[in-house]
Amino acid sequence: MSRQLHFNLFLHDTGHHEASWRLPGSDPYANLSLAAHQHLARVAEDAKFDSVFLADSPVLFNDPGRRPSGKLEPTLLLASLAVTTSRIGLIATASTSYNEPFNLARRFASLDHLSGGRAGWNIVTTAGDAAARNFGLDGQPLHRTRYQRADEFLEVATKLWDSWTDDAILADKQHGVHALRDRVRGIGHRGEFFRVDGPLNVPRSPQAYPLLVQAGSSEDGKEFAAKWAEAVFTAQPTLAESQAFYADLKRRVARAGRDPDHVVVLPGIVPVIGDTEAEARELDAELDRLIGPEYALRQLAHTLGVDPGILELDRPLPRDLPDEEEIEGAKSRRTLIVDWARRDNLTVRQLIGRLGGGRGHRTFTGTPVQVADTIQEYFENGAADGFNIMPAVLPAGIEAFATKVVPILQERGLFRTEYQGATLREHYGLPRPANRLVLAGEGVR
């Protein structure tokens, strides 16, 4: 079979445009509704998407006065969605900075069992002092420290998933042997951040590991992705930037001794779709009119690491902004925003408008054919293995994409018409991990 696209649906309450909840047809309580999430997951599954994805943060991330801000715990929500879907992958965000490896490894192994091998973990290190203060800290750990902890976290989690062999369970009723004890082993991990004996109290799951996803694009983030990630979500606003990121990441993966074809790169795209260009642009303009600039200005200032008072709506960004090295938060997102504003000579007001739609992701307004053409251009020119689909408005945006864009790509032979496998790894064309402890010949501890 020729190379085909991969699609992930990024679920985000009423849509990725910050004003989507204000449209007449939007449900302002969708962020707390199981039924709303079930509908979106079924639409994506009917369209043969690889996966759906829930972002998360251990802090109230948005101003609750501006848009729906409450978030249900993602692994609980995905476990519920596993019951009402049968094939689509289920990816949840979880932080390595504010969890412990044993609990998180258990949670994702459980989700993988409950879903029949459809679990994925979006690994984040969590920027921001507000999150740190929810866990008894005065401020966030340094950027480099967060990634060092994340690296050891993955070492521990993967050892725990490997602490049962695939053939450990016999369930031999005649001889009264449920599992072979010598195939369930402790890990005895002793490191800088963690001391974990193991074994995990959940047997090896259908995929062995959940699909490992990563989204950071800083230097530390890309090096972490090269070592661990199997799918990478990224924000790149232009074709050229997507091509550069794609080539750079694939080189890093090869340098880390891994197969670049086993890391799927999925840039975000925020499609605003209309049957005509005029219809699409009318919806885009309506959304932008509903943005509240006061909050957006504060949010932009926070990302840039400056006082909001120095940002003037009808002037460009100041020249003397802090460098990326001075930012301990989301470094790559800060650089993306600044480069975008400088390159296109945007005023702060114009920049806020663009960020309101996709927060730095590629936004595209047009007809279904134009959206399909853009996706194909990226896919066939070294910029993407697929896309993280981020509809500006939900549910209308994914319904339009699934019924109008996907059939075009299927007709062109670029996207599946049926699932070929049962697990998330099979959807992405990725191998099931071998048991590293078996390969290393480690015995019972």
C-alpha positions as CSV (number, residue, x, y, z in Angstrom):
1,M,0.0,0.0,0.0
2,S,1.3,3.5,-0.9
3,R,2.0,5.9,2.0
4,Q,-1.3,7.3,3.4
5,L,-2.2,10.2,5.7
6,H,-2.8,9.9,9.4
7,F,-5.5,12.0,11.2
8,N,-5.9,12.8,14.9
9,L,-8.9,14.8,16.1
10,F,-8.0,17.3,18.8
11,L,-11.1,17.6,21.0
12,H,-11.5,21.0,22.5
13,D,-14.9,21.9,24.0
14,T,-16.7,24.1,21.4
15,G,-13.8,24.4,19.1
16,H,-10.3,25.7,18.9
17,H,-11.2,29.3,18.0
18,E,-11.5,31.1,21.4
19,A,-14.8,32.7,20.4
20,S,-16.5,29.5,19.1
21,W,-18.6,29.1,22.3
22,R,-20.3,32.5,21.5
23,L,-21.8,31.3,18.2
24,P,-25.6,30.7,18.3
25,G,-25.4,27.0,17.7
26,S,-22.6,26.2,20.2
27,D,-23.2,24.3,23.5
28,P,-21.4,26.3,26.2
29,Y,-21.4,23.3,28.4
30,A,-19.9,20.8,25.9
31,N,-16.6,20.7,27.9
32,L,-18.4,18.8,30.7
33,S,-20.7,16.7,28.5
34,L,-20.0,13.0,28.0
35,A,-22.6,12.9,25.2
36,A,-20.9,15.8,23.3
37,H,-17.5,14.0,23.5
38,Q,-19.1,10.7,22.5
39,H,-20.7,12.3,19.4
40,L,-17.4,13.8,18.3
41,A,-15.5,10.5,18.8
42,R,-18.1,8.6,16.7
43,V,-17.9,11.2,13.9
44,A,-14.1,10.8,13.8
45,E,-14.3,7.0,14.0
46,D,-16.9,6.9,11.2
47,A,-14.4,8.9,9.1
48,K,-11.6,6.4,10.0
49,F,-9.5,8.8,11.9
50,D,-6.5,7.2,13.6
51,S,-7.2,8.8,17.0
52,V,-8.9,11.5,19.1
53,F,-6.9,13.5,21.6
54,L,-7.6,15.4,24.8
55,A,-5.2,18.1,26.1
56,D,-4.9,18.7,29.8
57,S,-3.1,20.7,32.4
58,P,-3.0,20.5,36.2
59,V,-4.1,24.1,36.5
60,L,-7.1,26.2,35.4
61,F,-5.5,27.1,32.1
62,N,-8.0,29.7,30.7
63,D,-9.7,32.7,32.2
64,P,-13.1,31.2,33.1
65,G,-14.7,34.6,32.3
66,R,-13.6,34.3,28.7
67,R,-14.5,30.8,27.5
68,P,-15.4,27.3,28.9
69,S,-12.4,26.5,31.0
70,G,-13.2,23.4,33.1
71,K,-11.6,20.1,31.9
72,L,-12.7,16.6,32.8
73,E,-9.8,14.3,33.7
74,P,-8.8,12.9,30.3
75,T,-8.1,9.2,31.1
76,L,-11.5,8.9,32.8
77,L,-13.2,10.5,29.9
78,L,-11.4,8.3,27.4
79,A,-12.2,5.2,29.3
80,S,-15.9,6.2,28.9
81,L,-15.3,6.8,25.2
82,A,-13.7,3.4,24.8
83,V,-17.2,1.9,25.6
84,T,-19.0,3.8,22.8
85,T,-16.3,3.4,20.1
86,S,-14.5,0.3,18.9
87,R,-11.5,1.2,16.7
88,I,-10.4,4.8,17.1
89,G,-7.3,5.5,19.2
90,L,-7.7,7.4,22.5
91,I,-4.8,9.8,23.5
92,A,-4.7,11.7,26.8
93,T,-2.2,14.3,28.0
94,A,-0.5,13.7,31.3
95,S,2.4,15.6,33.0
96,T,5.7,14.1,34.0
97,S,6.3,17.0,36.4
98,Y,3.2,16.5,38.5
99,N,2.7,12.7,38.5
100,E,4.6,9.7,39.6
101,P,5.7,7.0,37.2
102,F,4.0,4.1,38.9
103,N,0.5,5.7,39.1
104,L,0.7,7.0,35.5
105,A,2.1,3.7,34.1
106,R,-0.8,1.9,35.8
107,R,-3.4,4.3,34.5
108,F,-2.3,4.0,30.8
109,A,-1.9,0.3,31.0
110,S,-5.4,0.1,32.4
111,L,-6.8,2.3,29.6
112,D,-5.0,0.1,27.0
113,H,-6.6,-3.0,28.5
114,L,-10.1,-1.5,28.7
115,S,-9.9,-0.2,25.1
116,G,-8.4,-3.3,23.5
117,G,-5.1,-1.6,22.7
118,R,-6.2,1.9,21.7
119,A,-4.4,4.1,24.4
120,G,-1.9,6.9,23.7
121,W,-0.1,9.2,26.1
122,N,0.8,12.8,25.1
123,I,3.8,13.4,27.3
124,V,4.2,17.0,28.7
125,T,6.5,18.6,31.2
126,T,4.0,21.4,32.1
127,A,5.2,25.0,32.0
128,G,4.1,27.7,34.4
129,D,4.3,28.7,38.1
130,A,0.6,28.4,38.6
131,A,0.7,24.6,38.1
132,A,3.7,24.3,40.4
133,R,1.8,26.1,43.2
134,N,-0.9,23.5,43.0
135,F,1.6,20.9,44.1
136,G,3.3,22.7,47.0
137,L,6.1,24.4,45.0
138,D,6.9,28.1,44.9
139,G,7.5,28.0,41.1
140,Q,8.1,25.8,38.1
141,P,11.3,23.7,37.9
142,L,13.8,24.9,35.3
143,H,13.0,24.0,31.7
144,R,16.1,21.6,31.5
145,T,15.2,20.0,34.8
146,R,11.7,19.3,33.7
147,Y,13.0,17.4,30.7
148,Q,15.6,15.6,32.7
149,R,12.8,14.4,35.0
150,A,10.7,13.5,32.0
151,D,13.5,11.4,30.5
152,E,13.9,9.4,33.7
153,F,10.1,9.2,34.1
154,L,9.9,7.4,30.7
155,E,12.7,5.1,31.7
156,V,10.7,4.0,34.8
157,A,7.4,3.8,33.0
158,T,8.7,1.6,30.2
159,K,10.4,-0.7,32.7
160,L,7.2,-1.0,34.6
161,W,5.2,-1.9,31.4
162,D,7.9,-4.5,30.7
163,S,7.8,-6.0,34.3
164,W,5.3,-8.6,33.1
165,T,6.2,-10.8,30.1
166,D,3.6,-11.4,27.4
167,D,3.3,-15.0,28.4
168,A,3.3,-14.5,32.1
169,I,-0.4,-15.4,32.6
170,L,-1.3,-19.0,32.1
171,A,-4.7,-19.1,33.9
172,D,-4.2,-22.9,34.3
173,K,-7.2,-24.0,36.3
174,Q,-6.2,-27.7,36.4
175,H,-2.8,-27.0,38.1
176,G,-3.9,-23.9,40.0
177,V,-1.3,-21.7,38.4
178,H,-2.6,-18.3,37.2
179,A,0.8,-16.7,36.3
180,L,4.4,-17.7,36.2
181,R,6.1,-15.9,39.0
182,D,9.5,-15.8,37.3
183,R,7.9,-13.8,34.5
184,V,6.7,-11.0,36.7
185,R,9.7,-9.1,37.9
186,G,10.6,-6.0,39.9
187,I,12.6,-3.2,38.2
188,G,14.6,-2.0,41.2
189,H,15.0,1.5,39.7
190,R,17.3,4.0,41.6
191,G,17.7,7.3,39.9
192,E,18.1,11.0,40.4
193,F,14.3,11.7,40.6
194,F,12.7,8.3,41.3
195,R,13.1,5.2,43.4
196,V,10.7,2.5,42.2
197,D,10.8,-1.2,43.0
198,G,7.9,-2.6,40.9
199,P,6.6,-4.7,39.3
200,L,3.6,-2.9,38.0
201,N,0.3,-4.3,39.3
202,V,-1.2,-4.5,35.8
203,P,-0.1,-7.2,33.3
204,R,1.4,-6.2,30.0
205,S,-1.3,-4.5,27.9
206,P,-2.3,-5.2,24.3
207,Q,0.0,-2.6,22.8
208,A,2.7,-3.3,25.5
209,Y,3.1,0.5,25.8
210,P,0.6,3.2,25.0
211,L,1.4,5.1,21.9
212,L,4.0,7.7,23.1
213,V,3.2,11.2,21.8
214,Q,5.1,14.5,22.4
215,A,4.4,18.1,21.5
216,G,7.3,20.3,22.6
217,S,9.4,21.9,19.9
218,S,12.2,23.5,21.9
219,E,15.7,22.1,21.6
220,D,15.1,20.0,24.8
221,G,11.7,19.0,23.5
222,K,13.0,17.8,20.1
223,E,15.8,15.8,21.7
224,F,13.3,14.2,24.0
225,A,11.0,13.4,21.0
226,A,13.9,11.9,19.1
227,K,14.6,9.5,22.0
228,W,11.0,8.6,23.0
229,A,8.2,9.8,20.8
230,E,6.3,7.8,18.3
231,A,4.0,10.6,17.2
232,V,4.7,14.3,17.4
233,F,2.2,17.1,17.5
234,T,3.7,20.4,16.4
235,A,2.6,24.0,15.6
236,Q,4.1,25.3,12.4
237,P,2.2,28.1,10.6
238,T,3.8,27.8,7.1
239,L,4.8,25.1,4.7
240,A,8.5,26.0,4.8
241,E,8.5,25.9,8.6
242,S,6.8,22.6,8.6
243,Q,9.3,21.2,6.1
244,A,12.2,22.4,8.2
245,F,10.8,20.9,11.4
246,Y,10.0,17.6,9.7
247,A,13.5,17.2,8.3
248,D,15.2,18.3,11.5
249,L,13.1,15.9,13.7
250,K,13.6,12.9,11.4
251,R,17.4,13.6,11.4
252,R,17.4,13.7,15.2
253,V,15.5,10.4,15.3
254,A,18.0,8.7,13.1
255,R,20.9,10.1,15.1
256,A,19.2,8.6,18.2
257,G,19.5,5.2,16.6
258,R,15.7,4.9,15.8
259,D,13.9,4.4,12.5
260,P,12.6,7.8,11.3
261,D,9.6,6.0,9.7
262,H,8.5,5.0,13.2
263,V,7.9,8.6,14.3
264,V,4.8,10.2,12.8
265,V,4.9,14.0,12.5
266,L,1.4,15.6,12.8
267,P,1.3,19.4,12.4
268,G,-1.8,21.1,13.7
269,I,-4.3,22.6,11.2
270,V,-7.3,24.7,12.1
271,P,-9.7,24.4,9.1
272,V,-12.6,26.8,8.7
273,I,-14.7,25.2,6.0
274,G,-17.4,26.6,3.8
275,D,-19.1,25.3,0.7
276,T,-17.8,28.5,-1.0
277,E,-14.8,30.7,-0.1
278,A,-17.1,33.5,0.7
279,E,-19.0,31.3,3.2
280,A,-15.8,30.2,4.9
281,R,-14.5,33.7,5.2
282,E,-17.7,35.0,6.6
283,L,-17.6,32.4,9.4
284,D,-13.9,33.3,10.0
285,A,-14.7,37.0,10.2
286,E,-17.6,36.4,12.6
287,L,-15.4,34.4,14.9
288,D,-12.7,37.1,14.9
289,R,-15.3,39.8,15.7
290,L,-16.2,37.9,18.9
291,I,-12.7,37.7,20.3
292,G,-12.3,39.7,23.6
293,P,-8.9,41.6,23.2
294,E,-8.4,42.3,26.9
295,Y,-7.9,38.7,27.9
296,A,-6.0,37.9,24.7
297,L,-3.6,40.7,25.4
298,R,-2.9,39.3,28.9
299,Q,-2.4,35.8,27.6
300,L,0.0,37.0,24.9
301,A,2.0,39.0,27.5
302,H,2.3,35.9,29.7
303,T,3.6,33.8,26.8
304,L,6.2,36.4,25.9
305,G,7.2,36.9,29.5
306,V,6.4,40.7,29.6
307,D,4.1,43.1,31.3
308,P,0.8,43.5,29.4
309,G,1.3,47.3,29.7
310,I,4.1,47.4,27.2
311,L,1.9,45.9,24.4
312,E,-0.1,48.3,22.3
313,L,-2.9,46.9,20.2
314,D,-2.3,48.9,17.1
315,R,1.5,48.8,17.1
316,P,4.0,45.9,16.4
317,L,5.5,43.9,19.2
318,P,8.3,45.8,21.0
319,R,11.8,45.1,19.8
320,D,13.3,44.4,23.2
321,L,11.4,41.2,24.1
322,P,13.1,38.5,26.3
323,D,15.0,35.9,24.4
324,E,13.9,32.3,24.3
325,E,16.7,31.4,26.7
326,E,15.2,33.7,29.3
327,I,11.8,32.0,29.1
328,E,11.2,29.1,31.5
329,G,7.7,28.4,30.2
330,A,6.7,27.3,26.7
331,K,9.9,28.3,24.9
332,S,9.1,27.0,21.4
333,R,5.6,28.6,21.3
334,R,7.1,32.0,22.4
335,T,9.6,31.9,19.5
336,L,6.9,30.8,17.0
337,I,4.7,33.7,17.9
338,V,7.5,36.3,17.8
339,D,8.9,35.1,14.5
340,W,5.4,35.1,13.0
341,A,4.7,38.6,14.1
342,R,8.0,39.9,12.9
343,R,7.9,38.1,9.5
344,D,4.4,39.3,8.7
345,N,4.8,42.8,10.3
346,L,1.7,42.2,12.4
347,T,0.3,44.6,15.0
348,V,-0.5,43.2,18.4
349,R,-4.3,43.3,17.4
350,Q,-3.6,41.4,14.2
351,L,-1.5,38.9,16.1
352,I,-4.2,38.3,18.7
353,G,-6.7,37.7,15.9
354,R,-4.5,35.0,14.4
355,L,-3.7,33.4,17.7
356,G,-7.4,33.3,18.6
357,G,-8.0,30.9,15.8
358,G,-5.1,28.4,16.3
359,R,-2.6,29.6,18.9
360,G,0.2,29.4,16.4
361,H,-1.0,26.4,14.4
362,R,-1.7,26.6,10.7
363,T,-5.1,28.1,10.1
364,F,-6.8,27.6,6.7
365,T,-10.1,29.1,5.5
366,G,-11.6,27.7,2.4
367,T,-13.7,25.1,0.6
368,P,-13.4,21.3,1.1
369,V,-11.3,21.0,-2.1
370,Q,-8.9,23.8,-1.0
371,V,-8.5,22.2,2.4
372,A,-7.8,18.8,0.8
373,D,-5.3,20.5,-1.6
374,T,-3.4,22.1,1.3
375,I,-3.2,18.8,3.2
376,Q,-2.0,17.0,0.1
377,E,0.6,19.7,-0.6
378,Y,2.1,19.3,2.9
379,F,2.0,15.5,2.9
380,E,3.7,15.1,-0.5
381,N,6.4,17.8,0.1
382,G,8.2,16.6,3.2
383,A,6.2,18.6,5.7
384,A,3.9,16.0,7.4
385,D,2.9,12.4,7.8
386,G,-0.6,13.5,8.6
387,F,-2.4,16.2,10.6
388,N,-3.7,17.1,14.1
389,I,-7.1,18.3,13.0
390,M,-8.2,21.2,15.2
391,P,-11.7,22.4,14.0
392,A,-12.3,26.1,14.8
393,V,-15.9,25.2,15.7
394,L,-17.3,21.9,17.2
395,P,-19.2,19.9,16.3
396,A,-19.8,21.6,12.9
397,G,-16.1,21.8,12.0
398,I,-15.4,18.0,12.3
399,E,-18.7,17.1,10.7
400,A,-17.8,19.2,7.7
401,F,-14.3,17.8,7.6
402,A,-15.4,14.2,7.9
403,T,-18.2,14.4,5.3
404,K,-16.6,16.8,2.8
405,V,-12.8,16.7,3.1
406,V,-12.1,13.1,4.0
407,P,-14.0,11.7,0.9
408,I,-11.9,13.8,-1.4
409,L,-8.7,12.5,0.2
410,Q,-10.0,8.9,0.0
411,E,-10.8,9.3,-3.7
412,R,-7.2,10.5,-4.2
413,G,-5.9,7.4,-2.5
414,L,-4.4,9.4,0.3
415,F,-6.5,8.2,3.3
416,R,-7.9,4.9,4.3
417,T,-11.5,3.8,3.6
418,E,-11.4,1.1,6.3
419,Y,-9.3,0.3,9.4
420,Q,-6.8,-2.4,8.7
421,G,-5.9,-3.1,12.3
422,A,-7.4,-3.0,15.8
423,T,-4.8,-1.1,17.9
424,L,-3.7,2.5,17.8
425,R,-0.2,1.4,16.9
426,E,-1.5,-0.5,13.9
427,H,-3.4,2.5,12.7
428,Y,-0.2,4.5,12.8
429,G,1.8,1.7,11.2
430,L,4.1,1.3,14.2
431,P,5.5,-1.8,15.8
432,R,4.6,-3.2,19.2
433,P,7.6,-2.7,21.5
434,A,9.7,-5.7,22.5
435,N,10.1,-6.4,26.2
436,R,13.4,-4.7,27.0
437,L,13.9,-6.6,30.3
438,V,13.5,-9.9,28.5
439,L,16.0,-8.8,25.9
440,A,18.4,-7.7,28.6
441,G,18.0,-11.1,30.3
442,E,17.0,-9.6,33.7
443,G,15.5,-12.0,36.2
444,V,13.4,-11.8,39.3
445,R,14.6,-9.2,41.8
